[in-house]
Amino acid sequence: MTQFVLDCFYRPTDDLKGSRLEFALTNTSAKTAKNFTLAYTAVLRAEAGAALENADSFSRIANFHEVTPPAGLEISPGGTWKFAITGLANVARHRLDGPKSGYVSEGGKIVDVLCNDLETLEELDTGERRVIPEGKLETPLHIVPWPQQVGITAYQEGMHAFHVASGSVEEKAAAARINALSNRLFPESPYPFRFEQSHHQTDLQFDQENTLPEDGYRLRFSAEKATLTYGGNAGLGYGLTVLAQIAHGAYSDPDSFLFPAEGVIEDSPRFAWRGTHLDVSRHFRGTREVMRLLDILAWGRMNVFQWHLTDDEGWRLEIKAYPELTVSGARRGPGCQQVPQLGFASEVYEGSYTQDEIRDIVAHATSLNIDILPEIDIPGHCTAVLKTYPHLADQAETPESYHSIQGYPNNALNPAMEETYTFLEKVFCEIADLFPFGYIHIGGDEVDVKSWLASPKVQRLMDEKNLADTMEVQAYFMGRVRSILKKLGKKLAGWDEVSHGGGIDPDGVLLMAWQKQEVTRELIDQGYEVICTPGQRYYMDMAQASGWYEPGAGWAGVVTPEDSYLYEPSTGLSEGSEKLLKGVQACIWCEHLINNQLFNHMVFPRLYAVAEAGWTLPEKKDWQRFAALTPLFPEL
């Protein structure tokens, strides 16, 4: 039952120090509020020296704010306390940047606060909302990503399944897996494959051809049958997935989509890496939701899942050598070592995966031709680790000597302490055992340029190794981590900042270019293998229109579905350097995505726009066709 409501109004100026938040806390209960404090979480943060009006004091840790009203202030039933904060650390661009959640603490009792959308000046709202056009179909097939060659010359109506007329046990098992995938995603639709003849079915036969690439396939249709020719197991799965999509479209929207009767589809992916990243530290998603997302990736023939398992806000992976990581390290809220962040302020927010759950998810991904790339974000973004195991920090380091861009104080593992590497060796040893993929992602992003400079141990390291600044210290750290991974038979993947401070030898290192579109070219010119994932096009949490009420983040600007679809990842690459562009990746960051409704609005259809960028040659893409296909895309 709601007892308090918090309204917030944003009044920006040209100078952040003059920008202002005006609050109104209304008591909707039948009891007068006395001797209380107000806590709220918001991406729009007050700066440390902010000025208060009608409030005595406030404290802030990252996005968590706690405000103390003037002594003796009471809020009677139906009454309102108004106060203001002048001096902000960042700007707001959309309604979700304001308070997401809050609570009133009164005599030790925590009472939930309903936080309304952040309001602002009318002239800051363009009124623009996300637009996905109706689109136009030239070919009545529901397939995403679109194949490289489609030559269908005739169609038949009334069909919605294939009869597996022959095939090896492996081919039949693959058809059964895609049957199960289709049913999990679309339980309201018929299975696409049957193993005994019935009505409204086309006979399906198989043929393996070694001249096709391992992930390539060919579909040949005639009045009597369909033949799936494939290069390897991946091509078999992809060809069956395309047939399942054709069947789903023909059943779900027979006025728009048909069954092929004559012709050929010939196909293989443009890039070997067609990835999706998911942040489960900010907002945890359980095993069933992760498996559902893997199903969605498989339906779009994406083949890599980067699992962002750790960050400042929570550690989500069981490590038997350090069991507290998934106890105190995975919890935040009142009474926890970590304060609330990014929603759910009045309750303890927690979640983690056991190693058995990890194995189940890895097995599920493997069955769908998806590799899982685990990410342990280091050396920065480690508040959850350092709050859980304080001995991993230099105790002589000046407190709050630096803050991350998200506002966390002293949140980076210390590269000068051998305890750091002992910790990482044990963590990575268990991770290497859980995840068979050849890479482990180690983050390396957003380390503040002042990090460690107030640590006596790091100062001694800098003198010994002749390191000039924070970025060179980080490069030293990355070299140590790379050696740990090499001993475990793993290669290093990271965000583009791994290249900073002189970087490390590019040989065998894979970097994700995220900060701006030009970084893909810059990293390739340095010799790194690169995954293109610019925030300005492939970040699923960016708002899709400029209007104030369109949800999402705004640091990388507006990213419309059309922007995501039309972006060409090879833009600006020099001739001959394309071989180092290994693929593309969508990134799902979850500061704002606190429920599935927001998740679906933000992620779809842009996720499949990235899938098509990874699979389909640029000259074969068509925005209007893609838009026409979007109503049948699956969602979480």
KOLDREN-126693 format. One record per residue: residue in three letters; x, y, z of N, C-alpha, C in turn. Coordinates in steps of 0.1 Angstrom, whole numbers, plus 5000, padded with zeros to 4 digits. Example, Ala and Ser with C-alpha at 12.3 -4.5 7.8 and 13.67 -1.06 7.14 Angstrom:
! residues 2
Ala513249435078512349555078513249675078 Ser512849785071513749895071512950005079 
This chain:
! residues 636
Met500849885000500050005000500950125000 Thr500650214990501450344989501150435001 Gln502150485007501950585018502650715015 Phe503550715006504250845002504450844987 Val504350964981504550984967505651094965 Leu506651074956507651164954507551224940 Asp507351354938507451414925508751494924 Cys509251504912510551564910510551644897 Phe511051764898511051854886512451894883 Tyr512851894870514251914866514252054859 Arg515152144865515352274859516852294855 Pro517152264843518552264839519052414836 Thr520352434837520952554832522152514824 Asp522852624818524052594810525152534819 Asp525152564832526152514841525552414850 Leu526152294851525552194860525452244875 Lys526352324879526352374893525052454895 Gly524452514885523252594886522052504883 Ser522152384878521052304875520352254888 Arg519052234887518352224900517252114899 Leu517052044910515951954912515052004923 Glu513752004920512752044929511851924933 Phe511751894946511051774950509851814958 Ala508851714958507651724966507351594971 Leu507451564984507151434990505751454997 Thr504751384992503451384997503051265006 Asn502551295017502151185027500651145023 Thr500451025018499150975015498550885025 Ser499250875037498750785047497950865057 Ala497350795067496550865077497350905089 Lys498650895088499550915100500551025097 Thr500751115106501751225104503151165104 Ala504051205095505351165094506251255102 Lys507051195112507951275120509251205121 Asn510351285123511651235126512051125115 Phe511951165103512251075092513351125083 Thr513851035074514751075063514151015050 Leu514451075039514051035026515250975018 Ala515150855013516150805004515550774991 Tyr516350794980515850764967517050734958 Thr516850664947517850624937517550694924 Ala518550754918518350824905519650834897 Val519550804884520750824876521150974875 Leu520151064877520451204878520951234892 Arg522251254893522851264907523151404911 Ala523051424924523451554930524951554931 Glu525651664929527051664931527351674946 Ala528651644950528951634964528751764971 Gly528951884965528852014972527452074968 Ala526452004965525152064961524552144972 Ala523852244969523152334979521752284981 Leu521352284993519952244997519052355001 Glu517752344997516752435002515652355010 Asn515352405022514452335030514752195033 Ala516052165035516552035039517852065046 Asp518151975056519351995064520651945058 Ser520551825053521751755048521351645038 Phe522351595031522151485022523551405021 Ser523451275018524551195015524251125002 Arg525351084995525151014982526250914980 Ile525850794976526750694971526350644957 Ala527050684947526650664933525250724931 Asn524250634928522850684925521950684937 Phe522450644949521650644961521850774968 His520750844971520750974979519850954991 Glu520351015002519551015014519551165019 Val518251215021518051355025517451365039 Thr517951455047517451485060516651615060 Pro515351615064514651735064515051825075 Pro514551955076514852045087514351985100 Ala515152005111514751955124513251995127 Gly512551895132511151925136510151925125 Leu510551905112509651915101508751785102 Glu507451805100506451695100505651715087 Ile505151595083504251595071502851535076 Ser501851615077500551565081499951485070 Pro498851405073498151335062497751425051 Gly498051395039497751475028498651585025 Gly499651615034500551725033501751695025 Thr502551795022503651785013504851855018 Trp506051795017507351855021507951885007 Lys508252015005508952054993510452094996 Phe511352054988512752094990513452094976 Ala514652144976515352154963516852124965 Ile517452074954518852054954519452124941 Thr520452214944521052284932522452244931 Gly522852194919524252144917524151994914 Leu524251964901524051824897525351774890 Ala525551644891526751584885526651544871 Asn525351544865525151504852523851564847 Val523551554834522351604829521251494827 Ala520051544827518851444824518451464810 Arg518051354804517551364790516151304788 His515751214797514451144796513851124810 Arg512651094810511851084823512450984832 Leu513050884828513550774837514850814844 Asp515450934840516650974846516451014861 Gly515251044865514951094878514850984888 Pro514351014900514150904910513350784905 Lys513950664906513250544902512550474914 Ser513050494925512450434937512950504949 Gly512250484961512650554973511950494985 Tyr512450544997511750505009511850615019 Val510950615029511050695040511450605052 Ser512450655059512950585071512550665083 Glu511650595091511050665103511150575115 Gly512050615124512150535136512650395133 Gly513450375123513950245119513050165110 Lys511850215108510950155099511050205085 Ile511150115075511250145061509950145054 Val509550255048508250265041508450305027 Asp507850225018508150245003507550384999 Val508250444989507850564983507550544968 Leu506450584963506150574949506750704942 Cys507650674932508350784925507750804912 Asn507150924910506650964897507750984887 Asp507350994874508351024863508951164866 Leu510251174862510851304863510251404853 Glu509851524858509251624849510251734846 Thr510051804835510951914832510152024824 Leu510952124820510352234812509652184799 Glu508552234796507852194784508652204771 Glu509552304770510252324758511352214756 Leu511652144767512652034765512051904760 Asp510751904758510151784753509751804738 Thr510451734729510151744715508851674712 Gly508351584721507151514718507351394709 Glu508651374704508951264695508851124702 Arg508351024696508250894701508850794691 Arg509150674696509650574687508650544676 Val509250534664508450504652509050384645 Ile508150284642508550164634507550164622 Pro507950194610506950194599506250064597 Glu505150064590504449944586505349854577 Gly506149914569507049844561506449794548 Lys507249724540506749674527507449544524 Leu506649444520507249314516507249304501 Glu508449274495508549234481508449084480 Thr508949014490508948864490508148814502 Pro507048734501506248694512506748584521 Leu507948604526508648514535508948584548 His508748504559509148564572510448494576 Ile511548574573512948524576513648644582 Val514348624594515248724599516348654606 Pro517648684603518148784593517848734579 Trp517848824570517548794556518648714550 Pro518348614542519448534536520148614525 Gln521348554521522148624511521548614497 Gln520948494494520348474481518948414483 Val517848484478516548434478515948434464 Gly515748314459515148304445513948214445 Ile512848254451511648184452510748224440 Thr510248134432509548164420508048134421 Ala507648054431506248014432505947984447 Tyr504747994451504347984465503047894466 Gln502847844478501547764480500947814493 Glu499647814493498947854505498447734513 Gly498147764526497547654534498547564541 Met499847584539500847494545501447564557 His501747484567502347544579503247444587 Ala503747344580504647244586505447174576 Phe506547114580507347024572507346884577 His507246784568507346644572508746594570 Val509446554581510846504581510746364575 Ala510846364562510546234555511746134556 Ser512946184558514146104559515146174567 Gly516246114569517346184576518046094586 Ser519246124590520046054600519446084614 Val519846014624519446044637519846184642 Glu521046224637521546364640520646464634 Glu520246444621519446544614518046544621 Lys517546434624516146434631516246494645 Ala517346474652517546534665517646684663 Ala518246734653518346884651516946934648 Ala516146864640514846914637513946914650 Ala514146814658513446814671513846934680 Arg515146974680515547084688514947214683 Ile514847234670514247354665512747354667 Asn512147234666510747224670510547274684 Ala511347234693511247274707511447424709 Leu512547474701512747614702511547694697 Ser510947654686509847724681508647724690 Asn508447614697507347594706507547684719 Arg508847694723509047774735508847924732 Leu509147964720508948104716507548134713 Phe506948044706505548064701504647944704 Pro504247934716503447814720502047814714 Glu501647934709500347944702500347894688 Ser501547864682501647824668501947674667 Pro501647614656501947464655503447444654 Tyr503847324657505247284655505547294640 Pro506747334637507147344622507447214616 Phe507847114624508346984619507546864625 Arg507046774616506446654621507246534615 Phe507246424623508046314619507146194613 Glu505846214613504946124605504046214596 Gln503746164585503046244575501646274580 Ser501146394578499846434581499446524569 His498446614572497946704561498646834562 His498646914552499247054551500747044554 Gln501446954548502846944551503646924538 Thr504846974538505846954527506946854532 Asp507246754524508246664527509646734528 Leu510446704538511746764540512746654540 Gln513846674531514946584530516246664533 Phe517246584537518546644541519646594532 Asp520746684531521946644523523046724529 Gln524146664532525346734537526246744525 Glu526846864524527746894513528946964518 Asn530146904517531346954523531847084516 Thr531347114504531847234497531147354503 Leu530047344511529447454518530247484530 Pro530247614535530847644548530147574559 Glu530847564570530247484581528947544586 Asp528847684585527647744589526747784578 Gly526947734566526147764554525147654552 Tyr524147694544523047604540522347644527 Arg521647544521520947574509519547514510 Leu518447584507517147524507516647524493 Arg516247404488515647394475514247344476 Phe513347424470511847384471511347344457 Ser510547244457509747194445508347164450 Ala507547124440506147094443506146964452 Glu507146884451507046754458507746764472 Lys508746844473509546834486510446964487 Ala511046974500512047074503513346994507 Thr514447044502515746974505516647084512 Leu517047044524518047124531519447064530 Thr520247134523521647104521522547184530 Tyr523447134538524147204548525647164548 Gly526447254553527847234554528247164567 Gly527747204578528047144591526947154601 Asn527147124614526047124623525447264625 Ala526247374624525747504625524847534613 Gly525247504601524447524589523147444590 Leu523247324595521947244597520947314606 Gly521447364617520647434626520047554620 Tyr520847634613520447764608519347734597 Gly519647634588518647604578517247564584 Leu517347484594516047444601515347564607 Thr516147654613515547774619514847854608 Val515447874597514847944586513547874582 Leu513547744580512247674577511247694588 Ala511647694601510747714611510147854611 Gln510947954607510448094606509448104594 Ile509748034583508848034572507447984576 Ala507547864584506247804588505547894598 His506247954607505648044617504948154610 Gly505648224601505048334594503748294586 Ala503848174579502748134571501448104579 Tyr501748054591500548024600500048144607 Ser500948234612500548344620499948464612 Asp500448484600499948584592499848544577 Pro498848454574498848394561498448504550 Asp497948614554497748724544499048784539 Ser500048774547501348834544502448744540 Phe502448614545503548524544503048394538 Leu503848334529503448204523504548104524 Phe504247984519505147874518505747874504 Pro507047854503507647844490507247714483 Ala507047714470506747594462507747564452 Glu508447664448509547654438510647754441 Gly511947714440512947804441514047764451 Val515047854453516247824461516547944471 Ile516947904483517548004492518947954495 Glu519948034493521347994496521948094505 Asp522648054515522948144526524148094535 Ser524848194540525848174551526048314557 Pro526548324569526648454576527848534571 Arg527648664572528648764568529748764578 Phe529448764591530448764602530348644610 Ala531548594615531548484624531048514638 Trp531048644642530648684656529348764654 Arg528248714659527048784659526448784673 Gly526848884681526648874696525648964702 Thr525348924714524449004723525048994737 His525149114743525649134757524449164766 Leu524449104778523349124788524049154801 Asp523649274807524049314820523049254831 Val523549164839522649114850523049164864 Ser524049254864524549304877523549414882 Arg523249514873522349624877520949564880 His520449474871519149414873519249264869 Phe519049184879519249044878518148974870 Arg518548874862517548804854517848654857 Gly516848584861516948444865517248354854 Thr517448224857517848124847516848114836 Arg515548114839514548094829514548214819 Glu514748334824514748454816516048444807 Val517148404812518348394804518248294793 Met517648184797517448074786516448124776 Arg515448204780514448264770515248354761 Leu516148444766516948524758517748454748 Leu518448344753519248254744518348204732 Asp517148164736516248114725515948224715 Ile515748344719515548464710516748484702 Leu517948474707519148494699519248384689 Ala518948264693519048154683518048164672 Trp516848224675515848244664516348344654 Gly517248444659517848534650519248494645 Arg519548374647520848314642522048394648 Met521948444660523048504667523748394674 Asn525048404676525848284680526848314692 Val526748434698527648464710526748544720 Phe526848504733526148564743527248614754 Gln527448744754528348804764527548824777 Trp527948754788527148764800527948844810 His527448964812528049064821527649034836 Leu528448954842528048884855528448964867 Thr529349064866529749144878529849284874 Asp529649374884529749514883529749574897 Asp529749704898529649774911528349724919 Glu527249714911525949684918525749544922 Gly526549454918526349314923527249214916 Trp527549114923528348994918527348884917 Arg527148824905526048724902526448584900 Leu527748554901528248414898528848354910 Glu528348224914528948154925530448124922 Ile531248164932532648124932532948054945 Lys533247924944533347844956534447884965 Ala535547944959536647994967536348114975 Tyr535248184971534848314977533348314978 Pro532748244987531348224988530548354991 Glu531248444998530548575002530248664990 Leu530848634979530548714967529048704963 Thr528448594965527048574961526148584973 Val526748634984525848664996525848814997 Ser526848875004526849015006527149084992 Gly527949024984528249084971527149084961 Ala526049014963524949004954523749074960 Arg523849144971522749204977522949354979 Arg521849424977521849574980520549614985 Gly520549714994519249755000519449795014 Pro518449835021518549875035519149765044 Gly520149795052520749695060521849615054 Cys522049635041523049555034524349635033 Gln525449565030526749635028526649735016 Gln525849705007525649784995524349854996 Val524349984994523050064995522250034982 Pro520950074982520150054970520650134958 Gln520450084946520750144934519750114923 Leu519450214915518650194903517350114904 Gly516650144915515350084917515349994929 Phe514049954933513849864944514549914957 Ala514450044960515150094971514750044985 Ser513450024987512949985000513149845004 Glu513549764995513649614997515049564994 Val515449455000516749394996516649334982 Tyr517449374974517449334960518649234958 Glu518449114954519549014953519248914942 Gly520348844939520148734929521548694924 Ser521748564922522948504917522648364911 Tyr523648314904523548184897524448084904 Thr523947974907524847864912525647804901 Gln526647734904527447684893526647574885 Asp525847504892524947404885524047474875 Glu523447594879522647674870523447724858 Ile524647764860525547804850525747694840 Arg526047574845526247454836524947424827 Asp523847444834522547414826522447524815 Ile522747644818522547754808523647734797 Val524847694800525847674790525447554781 Ala524847454787524447334779523247384769 His522347464775521247514766521847594755 Ala522747684757523347764747524047674736 Thr524747574741525547494732524547424722 Ser523447374727522447314719521847404708 Leu522047534710521547634701522647694692 Asn523847634692524947694685525347824690 Ile525247854703525647974709526747954719 Asp527848034717528948034727528648144738 Ile528948114750528848214761530148264765 Leu530248394764531448474768531248534782 Pro531848474793531648534806532448654808 Glu531848754814532548884817532648904832 Ile533848914837534148964850534849094849 Asp534049204853534549344850535549384860 Ile536849394855537949444863538849534855 Pro539649614861539849634875538849734881 Gly538149814873537149904878535849824880 His534749894883533449834885533449724896 Cys534249744906534449634916533949664930 Thr533049754931532449794944531949664952 Ala531249584945530649464951531749374957 Val532949364950534049284955534649354967 Leu534949474966535649544976534849564989 Lys533549574988532649584999532649445006 Thr532749344999532649205004534049165010 Tyr535149205003536449165008537349285009 Pro537149365020537949495021539449475021 His539949355024541349345024542049355010 Leu541149345000541649364986541949504983 Ala541649604992542049744989543249784997 Asp544049874992545149935000544550015011 Gln544749965023544250035035544750175037 Ala545950205031546550335033546050435022 Glu545250385012544850475002543850575007 Thr543950695003543050795008541550765004 Pro540650765013539250735010538650835000 Glu537850784991537250874981538150964973 Ser539350904970540350984963540050994948 Tyr539150904944538550914930537150854930 His536450894920535050834918534950794903 Ser534250684901533950634888532950734881 Ile532750714868531750804861530350784867 Gln530050664873528750644879528750694893 Gly529850744898529850804912530350714923 Tyr530850594920531350504930532750544935 Pro532950554948534350594952535250474953 Asn536450494949537550394950537050254947 Asn536650234934535950104930536750014922 Ala538150034921538949954913539849864921 Leu540049734917541049654923542449714922 Asn543249684932544549754932545649664925 Pro546149724914547149644906548449624913 Ala548749694924550049674931550049574942 Met548849504944548749414955548749274950 Glu549549184955549549044951548248974954 Glu547649024965546348964969545348974957 Thr545449084949544549104938544648984928 Tyr545848944925546148844915545848704921 Thr546048684934545648554940544148544939 Phe543348654942541948644941541548614926 Leu542148684917541748664903542048524897 Glu543248474901543548344897542548234901 Lys542048244914541048154919539748174912 Val539348294910538048324903538148274888 Phe539148304881539248264867539448114865 Cys540048054875540147904874538747844874 Glu537947884883536547834883535747874871 Ile535947994866535248034854535647954842 Ala536947934841537447854830536847714829 Asp536647664841536047524842534547524838 Leu533847644841532447644838532047684824 Phe532947764817532647814804533647754794 Pro533247674784534147614775534647714764 Phe534047824762534447914752535847964754 Gly536547994743537948014743538348154749 Tyr537448244751537748374756537048394769 Ile537648474778537048534790537148684788 His536048754791536048904790536348964803 Ile537349054804537749104816537449254818 Gly536549304810536049444812537149544808 Gly537749604818538749704815538249844812 Asp536949864814536349994810536250094822 Glu536150214818535750324827536550334840 Val537750304840538650324851538950474852 Asp538650544863538850684864540350724863 Val540650834856542050864854542850904867 Lys542150924878542750944891542850814899 Ser542450704894542450584902543850544906 Trp543950504919545150454926546150554929 Leu546050674924547150774926547350814940 Ala546350784949546550804963546850684971 Ser547250574964547650444970549150444971 Pro549650434983551150424984551650294977 Lys550950184977551450064970551550094955 Val550550154950550650184935551750284932 Gln551950384941553050474939554350404938 Arg554550304947555850234947555950144934 Leu554750084929554750014917555150104905 Met554550224905554850314894556350354893 Asp556950364905558350394905559150274900 Glu558850154905559550034901559450004887 Lys558250024881558049984867558050104857 Asn558350224862558450344854557150364847 Leu556050364854554750384849554350524851 Ala553750594841553550734842552250774848 Asp551250694846549850744850548950624852 Thr547650654855546750544858546550444846 Met546550494834546350414823547550314821 Glu548750364824549850274822549850164834 Val549350204845549150104856548150004852 Gln547050054846546049954841546649864830 Ala547449914821548049824811548949724818 Tyr549649754828550449654836549549554841 Phe548449594847547449504853546949404842 Met546549464831546049374820547049274815 Gly548349304815549349214812549349094822 Arg549249124835549249024845548048934843 Val546848994841545648914839545748824827 Arg546348884816546448804804547248674807 Ser548348684815549148574818548348464826 Ile547448514835546648424842545748344833 Leu545148414824544148354814544948254805 Lys546148294801546948204792547248074799 Lys547548074812547747954819546547864819 Leu545347924818544147844819543647814805 Gly544447844795544047814781543047904775 Lys542948024780541948124776542548244770 Lys541848304760542248434755541548544761 Leu542148664760541548784767540648864757 Ala539448894762538548984755538249104765 Gly538049214759537749334768537149444760 Trp536749554768536249674762537449754756 Asp537149854748538249914740539249984749 Glu538950014762539950084770541149994773 Val541049864771542149774773543349824765 Ser543149894754544149934745544950064751 His544350124761544950244767546250224774 Gly546950334776548150324784549250234778 Gly549250234765550150144758549650014755 Gly548449974762547749854759548649724761 Ile548249624755548949494755549149444741 Asp550049354739550249294726548949254720 Pro548549304708547249274702547049124698 Asp548149054697547948914693547048834702 Gly545948784696545048694704544148774713 Val544148904713543248984721542049034713 Leu540949024718539649064711539049184719 Leu538849294713538249414719536949454713 Met536049504722534749554719534849704717 Ala534549754706534649904703533349964706 Trp533250044717531950084722531750234723 Gln532850304726532650444730532150544719 Lys532650514707532150594696532450514683 Gln531850554672531850474660533350464654 Glu534150564656535450564651536350474657 Val536050424669536950344677537250204670 Thr536250154663536450034655537650044646 Arg537650144638538750174629540050194637 Glu540050274648541250304655541850174661 Leu541050084666541649964672542149874662 Ile541449864650541949774639543249824634 Asp543449954633544650014629545849984638 Gln545449954651546549914661546749764661 Gly546049694653546249544651545349454659 Tyr544349514666543449434674542349374666 Glu541949254669540749194664539549264672 Val538549304664537549394670536149344667 Ile535249364678533849354676533249494676 Cys532449524666531849654665530549664674 Thr530549754684529349764692529249904697 Pro529150004688529150144693527850184700 Gly527950254711526750294718525850374710 Gln526350444700525550534692524650454682 Arg524750324681523950244672523550114678 Tyr524350044686524049914690523849894705 Tyr523650004712523349994726521750004728 Met521249884733519849874734519149954744 Asp519950014753519350094764519250244760 Met519750284749519650424744518150454740 Ala517650564743516350604740516150604724 Gln514950574720514750554706514150674699 Ala513850784707513350904701513751014711 Ser513651144706514151254714513151304725 Gly511951254724510951304733511251274748 Trp510851364757511151344771510551224777 Tyr509451184772508751064778509050934771 Glu509950934761510450814756511450754765 Pro511350624770512250574780513650544774 Gly514550544783515950504779516950604784 Ala518250564781519350654784519650744773 Gly520550844775520750944764522250984762 Trp523150924769524550964768525150954754 Ala524650854746525050834732524150884722 Gly523150964727522151024718520950934716 Val520250974706519050894702519450784692 Val518950664695519250554686517950494681 Thr517450534670516250484665516450334660 Pro515350264658515450124652516050134638 Glu515750234631516250254617517750284618 Asp518250364628519650384630520450254632 Ser519850174641520550044644520549954631 Tyr519549964624519449874612520349914601 Leu520450044598521150094587522650114589 Tyr523050114602524550134604525350024598 Glu526450074591527349974585528649964593 Pro528949854599530049844609531449854603 Ser531549844590532849854583533149994579 Thr532350094582532550224578533950284582 Gly534650334572535950394575537150304576 Leu536950174574538050084575538850094562 Ser540150084564541050094552541049954545 Glu541449964532541449844524542349734530 Gly541849614532542649504537542549484552 Ser541949584559541849574573540549504578 Glu539649484568538349424572538449294579 Lys539549224576539749084582539749094597 Leu540149204603540249214618538849254624 Leu537949294616536549314621535849184621 Lys535749124633535248994635533748984636 Gly533049094639531649084639531049204646 Val529749184650528949294656528349244669 Gln527949334678527249294690526349404695 Ala525149354699524149444706524549434721 Cys524449554728524649554742523449594750 Ile522949514759521749544767522249574781 Trp522349704784522649754797521349784805 Cys521349764818520049754825519849854836 Glu520549964835520250074845518750114845 His518150124833516850164831515850054829 Leu516349934826515449824822515049744834 Ile514149794842513849734855512749634855 Asn512049624843510949524842510949474827 Asn510249374825510149314811509449404801 Gln508549484806507849574796508849674791 Leu509649734799510649824794511749754786 Phe512149634791513049554783512649534769 Asn511449484767510949454754510849584745 His510349694751510249814744511549864739 Met512649844747513949894743514749804734 Val514549674737515449574730514949534716 Phe513649534714513049484702512449604694 Pro512549614681513249514672514649534670 Arg515349634678516749664675517649554676 Leu517349454685518249334686518349264673 Tyr517249244666517349174653517949264642 Ala517849394644518549484635520049454635 Val520649434647522049404649522249254643 Ala521349164646521449034641521649034625 Glu520849114619520849124604522149194600 Ala522649284607523949354604525049244605 Gly524949154614525949054615525848944605 Trp524648914600524448804591524448844576 Thr523648954573523348984559524249084553 Leu524649054540525449154533524749284532 Pro525449394532524849524532523849544520 Glu524249494508523449514496522149434496 Lys522049334506520849254507519949304517 Lys520249404525519449454535518349544530 Asp517249554537516149644533515349684545 Trp515349814549514749854561513249834560 Gln512649864549511149854548510749704550 Arg511549614544511249474546511349434561 Phe512449474567512749444581511549494589 Ala511149614587510049674595508749594593 Ala508549544581507349464579507349334587 Leu508549284590508649154597508549164612 Thr508749284617508849304632507649254640 Pro506449264635505349224644505349074648 Leu506148994641506248854645507548814652 Phe508348914656509548884664509148844678 Pro509848744684509648704698510148814707 Glu509648814719510048904730510248824743 Leu510948884752511248814765510048784773 
